[in-house]
Amino acid sequence: MDEDKDTQAQAQQGKHNTGAADLEKVTDYAEEKEISGGNLDNAINAITDKRRRDAEQKADLEKRLASVKVKKEDVDVVVQEFEVPRPKAERVLKENNGDLQAALTALLNA
């Protein structure tokens, strides 16, 4: 009976040892792979530039859409036919330069 307990204890200890060995492999790999400061700076700058360009494009789009005039009747048609909120109907019409037919087609294909 004591032999069974010893065998079980050794088997369990063996399982724990393999886990420690696996963990050691992972930490060795992570230590070998260092992150260079230059690459990190380049990545941060690239992300910052992309966010800035995206924000500029969005601001330009919003400015262009704000200049588009839409007819109240066209907005009413879109709201009634597609049961969308008025702001969404106005947005779709503005994105399609106030063209009702193009806006309806865009909503159908969305």
Secondary structure, 3 states (H helix, E strand, C coil): CHHHHHHHHHHHHHHHHHHHHHHHHHHHHHHHCCCCHHHHHHHHHHHHHHHHHHHHHHHHHHHHHHHCCCCHHHHHHHHHHHCCCHHHHHHHHHHCCCCHHHHHHHHHHC
